[in-house]
């Protein structure tokens, strides 16, 4: 069975919920895991937040017009051999997913062995749960995994944000103290480099990063299991019909 390439879309419907932080963590997780073929896209070319942390890895892309939209989605399907991370902010949230649905990107992605995975950053706004449900309805072949950032939203109601499969669970980003948050927000700070150094033993930052990376690792395993189960069903169905 050919190996599928994940396309992670870190999305939020509202600002200041930690979307770029989660995108950074995901990219650093892949780098620390030795993922050689990796690329990221920052969809805010005017005020990019992700690209400055990874100048040789993350591209800024403007999808304000049709030309930019087609250029991005064409690039996504041709980069089928890479692991991709997209930092999608609230300003382009609706536009991006509307185009994704209109051009039939799900079908083309699956045909090329690309697995779209939306890491949806939740919040307590009344409309967010409705938007999440509507997005899942519009994109039935895309995997959805909710992300709860405790620093941005105190409340999380599991039934409002069900993942595509129950075993995918929820990615939880624990709250950090303001001092530690100031450390990780410094320009040029690297999560993977920090994890490689432990002067004086593990710190609060080590434990925080390690816990999140463990959740990413578990999600990747569960996505792989889901992919295998889907492939096995695809093999068994023709055999059952042939009997």
N, C-alpha and C positions, 0 to 999 in steps of 0.2 A: 504493500500500500504506500503511495507517495506521501511524503511528509507535508503537512499543511503549514502555511506561514500565517501567524497571527497578525491581525491589524487591530491595534488597540486605539480606540477613540475615547479620550478622557474628556467628558462633556459636562457642562454645568449650565443651568438655565439662569442662574443669578451670579453676580460678581462676588468676589471675596469669600469663596467657600473652599479654597485650597486646591483648585483644579491644577494650576501650574506646579504646585508642590508635589502633587500626586504624579504628574507627568515626569517630573524630575526623578522622583523615587523609582518609577518604573524603568526609565532609561538606565539609571545607575544600577538597578537590580540586574538588568540584562548584561550590562558591561561587566559587572562583577562575576556573573555566571559564565562569562566567556563567549557571549553571543557575538560572533564576528560580523554577521550581516545584519546591521541595525541602522535605521534611519528615523528621523523625527521631523515633524512639520508643525510650525507655529503659524496659526492662521490669523495672527494680528500683526501685519507688516508695519503698521504705523507705531505701535507701542508693544513690540514683542517682549514677552516675559520669559519664555522658555529658551529661545535661541541664544541669548547672551551667555547662558550657562554651558552651552555646547556648540561653540562657533563652527566646529568642523563636522558636526553631526546633524544638527537641526537646521532645516531650511525654512525661511519665512515665505509664505504664499498668500497672495491676495485673491480671494474668491468673491470679491464684490461684483464682478461682472461674469458673463457667460464664458468668456475666453479663459479667465482664471480658473473657473470651476472645472471646465473640461481639461485644462492642463493638469490640475491636481488629480482628478479621478483617472485620467489616462496614465499618469505616473504611478498611481497606486496599483493599477492592474498589471503594469509592466514590471513593477518591483515585487513580483510574486515570490521571489527567493529570499526576501528580506523580512525581518521582524520590524514592524512599523508602529510608531507612536504618534498620535495626532493630539495636539493641545487645542481643544475647541472651546472657545469662550461663549459667554451668553449672547454677545452681540450678533454672532453668526450662527447661533444654535439652530434656529428654525430654517434658515437658508440652506445650511449644509445638509440637514437631514431631508429637506424637501427635494433637493437635487439628487441625493442618494436614492430616494424612492422613485423619482420620476425617470431616471435613466436606467433603472433596473440593475443597479450596481450589485445588489446581493447575488443575483443569478450569475453575473459575469465573474464576480469574486469567487464564488464557490466553484465555478467551472475551472478556474485557474488555480484552485487549491489555496485560496486565501480565506481565512476565517475572521470576519469582522466581529469584534468584541467591544461593546460600549461599556466603559466604566462610568456609570452615571452618578455624579456627586449630588447627593440628596441635600435638602434643606427643609425647613419647617414652613415655608410659604404654602398657603392652602392650594395653590394651583399646580405645585410641582408634582404631586402624586398623580394628578389627572394627566399632566403632560407626559409623565413616564409611561402610564398605561396606554395613551394614544400613540406614543412612539413605538412601543412594542407591537401594537396592532398594525402600524404602517410598515414595520420592518420585521416580519415574522421569522425570517431566516437569519437574523442577526442575534448574537448572544448578548444578553444584558446582565450586568452584575452591578448592584448598587454599592456605593461607597459612602460610608458615614464618617465625616470628619468632625470629631467631637469638639474641636476648637471653633468650628463655624456653626454647628447646630447641636444643641443639647439633646433634643428629642429625636428619636428614630422609631417609627412604627413599622415593624417588619411586613405586615400585611399590605401596607401602602406601596412597598417597593419590592415585590417578589422577584428573585432572579429567574433567568430562563429555565434553570433546573434547580430544584431545592438544594442539591449537593454543592452547587457553586457558592452558596452562602453570601455573606456580606463582607466586603473589605472594610475594616475599621481602622481609622487613623486616630490614635490616642492623643489627648491634649498634652501639650508641652508647656513647661514653665516659660514665662516671657524671656528669661535670660538665655535659656537653651534655644528658644525660637530665634533670638537675635543671632546666635551662632550659625544656625543652618541657613539663615537668610542672607548671610554675607556673600557678596559677589565672589564667584570662584570657589565657593565651598563645594566639596565633593563628598557625597555620602559613601561611595565605595572606597575612596582614599581614607576617609575617617575610619571606616570599618577595618581597614588593613592595619591601622595603628591603634594600639591600646596602651599608651603610657600610663603606668600606675594602675592598670586594670580596667575592666569595662566601666563605662560611665552611663549616665541616663540616656545620652544620645545613642550609645551603642545598643542599649536595650530597646530603645524606640525604633531605630532603623532595623535591627535584627528581627523584631516582631513583625514589622510590615513586610520585610523581604520574605519571611516565612509564609505569610499569607499569599504573596504573589506566587511563591513556589508551589504552594498547595493548589492555588487556582490553576496554574499551568498543568499540573498533574490531572486535575479533574477535567479540564478541557480536553486533554489528550484521551482520557478514558471515554468521554462523551463522543469524541471523534471516532474512536475504535468501535464503540457500540453502534454508532450510526452506520459505519461501513459494514459491520457484520449483518445488520438488518438489511442493508442493500444487497448483500450476497444471498441471504437466506430467502428473501422474498421471491426472486426468480426461480430458485430451487423448489420452493413450496408450490408455485404455480405449475411447474413442470411435472409434478407428481400426478 
